[in-house]
Every structure is written in C-alpha cells, then in structure tokens.
Amino acid sequence: MDEPIEEVYFRWLCAKVHQVDNPTPTLTYWKLLRQLHNVEFVWLLSGDDNRAADGLDLRIEFYHFMGDQTPQLEPLGCSVLEMLIALTKHAEFDTAIPAKDWFWKFIESLDLLDQTDGNYYSNRVINTIDRFIWRTYSFDGHGGLFPLRNTDKDQRKVEIWYQFCEYLTEQDI
C-alpha cells in the first residue's frame, strides 16, 4: 500500500457521507471533512462517551473492510468526523432517513453547509466545532446538532443521544 493508512481511512470515512468523485470545489467538502477529522471529539457528559466509543468502532469496521493485513491506525481518540458518522448510523436505524442525509442535516444544524472547498473559512469552522464540542451553543440546542423550537431542558446539559431523541419527537420523524 503506497498511501498512508490514515489517508486511506479518511477517504473511506468520507465515502460514507460525501460524493468522493466530484472535482468541483463549490460542490465538495474535503476541507471541512478533513477539519472534522483533525479535531478530537471530547465528551463532557456521561453518556457521550458512548458516542466516542461508537466512532472508534468505525475503525474496526474499516479493518474488516480492508482485510487482516491492514496496518494499524495511530491510537488516537475519536475524531468529530468519526463520532458524527457513527451517530448517523444510529439515526438511520431509528428513522427512515439514510445515514448520509443525517450527516448533512448535522452539518446544516451546525451552520456549515456553505463551507465548501471553494468557500472555506478555517476560523469559522474551527469556532463552530469548538462551540459544538464545548457546548457553548444555546439553551435550546441552536448552534449544536439538534436545535429545538420548544424545550424546558438546557440542551447543553443533555447528552447527545437524548438531544437526538427529543429532536425526533419534536420533528415527528
């Protein structure tokens, strides 16, 4: 294998959510996906450690996909990209919405849909990822993955899975 295993893994992850053969910078998100993969998902609430574990499980899936002779990835923590992709699999299981569509719903909720390769602002993306990780979004979840219209719970203090469940109920999905 001529390419570093980390790059092969990154492209494998991207193929789960992104049209990988599109060369048009206004329609691709390589820079955004790379940034999401370069930032470790830090969980602050008990229960969100499950989201990190699910993200790390993608590496096991990758090893099975590649075969037994695959070199090991660096033993780093779960990236934000891994966590989001793993969460989309659970979301797909609980709804009729495909995982890939869930991923782009998450990106839209984070207000990053406009961050294509042709319109990428690194500082904006970094600030948005930090807002999500460190839970500095609003009480009702705006600025996070699951914005709500009506809630009596501070979404910054609710683990991601239960935010998702409340979002599903409110959206009637």
N, C-alpha and C positions, 0 to 999 in steps of 0.2 A: 504494500500500500504506500503510494508516494505522498499522499496527502496526510497531514497530521490527523490523528483520530479525533481530536477536539473539533476540527473543522468538518469532518465527515458527520460527526454527531450533530453539530449545529445545523448543517444542511438537512439532516434527517428530521430534526425538530421542525425546522421551517417548512418542510414539505407537508407537515400535518396541518398547517394553517395558512400557507402562502402559495400563490401561484409562482413556482420557482423558475419557470422558463420565460417569464415576461421581461424583456430588456428595457422597457420604457420607464425612466426614473419617476415620472409622475404617477405611475401605477404600481411601483414596487416599494417595499418597506424594509429592505435589507438593513439599513442603518438603525431603524427603530428596533427591529428584532435583535440585532447584534447588541444594542444597548440594554435591552431587556435581559439578554443572556449574560451580559457582563456584570450585572448587579445581583448580589445575593439577596434572596428573599429572607428577610428577618421577621420572625414571628414574635409578636408581643403578647398575645393572649393564649392561654391554654386552649388547646383545640386546634389552633392554627398550625401547630407542629405537625398535625396530620396532613395539612396542605403541602408542607415541605417534604414530608415522607412520600406523599403521592408523586411529587415532582421528581424525587430521586428514583422512584420506581421506574420512571421512563428510561433510565439508564439500563436497567435490567432488560426491559423490552428491547432496547437498542442492541444489547449484546446477543439476545436471542435472534434478532433480525440479521445481525452480521455474521453470526456463527461463533464457534468456540475459540477460534484463533485470533479474535479481535483483541488488540492491545487495550489495556485498561485506561479509562479516563482519569484525569487528575482527581484526587479525592477532595473535591471542593464541596461547599454547601450548595443547596438547591438555588438555582437562579430564578429570578422573577419569571422569565420565559417558561422554564420548566413547570413552575407552580401554576401558571395560567393555563398551559396546555393540559396539565393533569386535571385541573378544575373543569376544563371544558368537557373532558371525558365523563366526569360525574354529572355535569349539567345535561349532556346529551342523553345519558342513561335515564335521568329523571324527567325529561321532556321529549318532545318530538323534534326538537331543534338540533341540527347537526353540530358537532363539536367545533368545526371550522367557523360556523356562523356565530357560535357563542364567543369564540375568541375575538371576533371583530366587534361584537356587542361590548365586550370588556374594553377594548381599545377605544370605542366610541364613548363609553362612560367615563373613561379617563381623559377624554377630550384630546386624543392623539390621532384621530383619523386623518387629519390634514398633514401629518408628519411623514410624507412620502420621501423617497430618496431625493426627489427634485425640490423639496420644500422642507428640509430637515433643519431644526434648530436644537442643537445638542443641549443647551442650557434649559430650554423649556421642557425637553423630555426628561432630563435629569431631575428637575424640580418636581415634575409630575410623578415620577417614580418615587421620589423621596416622600411626597405628600401621601401617596398610597401606602408605602411601607411603614412610615412613622405615624400613620393615621391622623394626619392633620387636616383631613377633609371635614366637611360639615357634619353636624349632628345627624342630619337625615341621609347621609351617605353620598351627597353630591361631591364629586371630586374623587370618589372611590369607585369600586366596581358596580355597586348596586344602589343607585340613587332611588330614594323613595319619595312619594308625594305626602304620605301620612305615616308617621311613626311616633311612638312615645318612648322608644328606646334609642339611646345615643349609639349610633352605628359604629362609632369609634371604639366602643367598649363591647361590641358583639363580634364573636368570631366569624370568620368569612363564610363558613358553611351556613350559619344561621342567618347571616345577611342575605345569602342567596335564597334561602327558604322563604324569608319574609318578602323578598323581591318577587319570587314566583307567585306567592299568594296575592300580592298587590297587583301584579300584572295579569293575573288569572291565566297563567301559562300552564 
